[in-house]
């Protein structure tokens, strides 16, 4: 996928140079014929896209190509690269920690996605009515979305504290016993999933609200005439009509789940007992604690591949035919 | 009765999303001993936690760094993104569709893939511990290109043709016709880019070790994780509060605009 793109980029650039020379002879304004104008547009167009193409080649094309090299090498940046063949890939396939990270991520998504969909759609449904103060409610749900993930993580670390945290105090007030949210390996990942839902759900409320407002009211009126129940209206009209938004939420949440880094980095360092180790945290540790650039790149590859496959599967099986 | 229930639910929701911030502000202003507990009010109002943070880390410098990096990147992404968007939507030249497809294809590449190779590049360039590493790789965005292209396609071709007949160059058309009509698209790209760069921690963590060059979120992260906060809750919350305040302040003023920008960009995907 990479090689043809790269080839295109370079042929594009040489074309840009050639084209740039020909009409650049200085008579673009002299002749009024439309044909000349097209050619004039041409050269300007190449000039406009040139910085982008160059930047893409240097900061995306080259690293992408270099990733393919790194996968087959052991390298700590400072000493010469050493060819290891399939060594990194073999290591990856037998590394229990990368599989741990994958299981952790899937566990995160298993809690995060349903929670996200239900809460976001629920709040959006409530907001999609004639109510006073809608702008205020929408803005307050959206507040955690704009605040940095670091802030949210530090804040929730306190809320989750076993002895003094607000959440356990609340549980105790209802006669339940407190939970070691971040210290018990069974609860650490769910704790992060709940926090991530709190942080992101406002965004999805807004997206769902846009989707819901686009549904024509006649559909519901017609269904009411046919005696449809509220649940039937929801299932047969609302859900199919907002399918594109549901897909968007699914894809964005999945990518978000596979990008988890700052949350475990600040809250748990990946623990307890690797129960919150994420792929990116593991990649970071391999690169910066152990200086294994080749292996870290291999992890990046593996992770990118899994994201790609999961998003593709979601598109394939959950997207309905409506455009 | 049903409406009463509706408002109660919505208000409880607002409370759940807002109260933690109020609690954080209150906790950062009181002595360590009183932080646990529901009551946000304390008899001892104090700024000692904030003084501690300001003594330990150059957080105002971090604010400056974050502003410098985010603003530079945002301007670059808007300028170059709109130029490419214009070329792809309004000009005719060979290879145009290839470039468009290329921009689409780059959106499919997960960032995790190029993270380490890009870092090794920064090392080779000697850009580790410099603003270059924070700014240059982020200066262009395919997402911005596609968003601008999409938006520019909605501008009536007749306007542009008329300007061409009057002898306007494409640059003048861009500045006098296209940009003034594209404020919503420019705002959307600017807001999304600014937020993305401002909140990023992973990349700054990889390329910056010198505290003088750290962005604000990175500084606060390392302050919390690295032990400088000496495990004091109030101090950590004060640092987080300082990081949140500029964003919350800006948000209160532009929240309607910001939410609508994000809503519209999401749906175009």
Interface residues (C-beta under 8 A of the other chain):
Chain A: X1 X5 X8 X9 X11 X12 X15 X19 X29 X37 X38 X41 X42 X43 X44 X45 X46 X48 X49 X51 X52 X53 X55 X56 X59 X60 X62 X63 X64 X66 X67 X70 X75 X77 X123 X126 X127 X129 X131 X133 X135 X136 X137 X138 X139 X140 X141 X142 X143 X144 X146 X147 X148 X149 X150 X151 X154 X155 X156 X157 X158 X159 X161 X163 X164 X165 X166 X169 X198 X202 X203 X206 X207 X209 X210 X211 X244 X245 X248 X255 X258 X259 X261 X262 X265 X266 X269 X279 X280 X283 X284 X287 X288 X293 X296 X297 X300 X301 X303 X304 X307 X308
Chain B: X6 X7 X9 X10 X13 X14 X16 X17 X18 X20 X21 X23 X24 X27 X35 X36 X37 X38 X80 X83 X84 X86 X87 X88 X91 X92 X93 X94 X95 X96 X98 X99 X102 X105 X106 X108 X109 X110 X111 X112 X113 X114 X115 X116 X117 X118 X119 X120 X121 X123 X136 X137 X139 X140 X142 X145 X164 X167 X169 X170 X171 X195 X198 X199 X201 X202 X205 X206 X217 X220 X221 X224 X225 X233 X236 X237 X239 X240 X241 X243 X244 X247 X248 X251 X255 X256 X258 X259 X262 X263 X264 X266 X267 X269
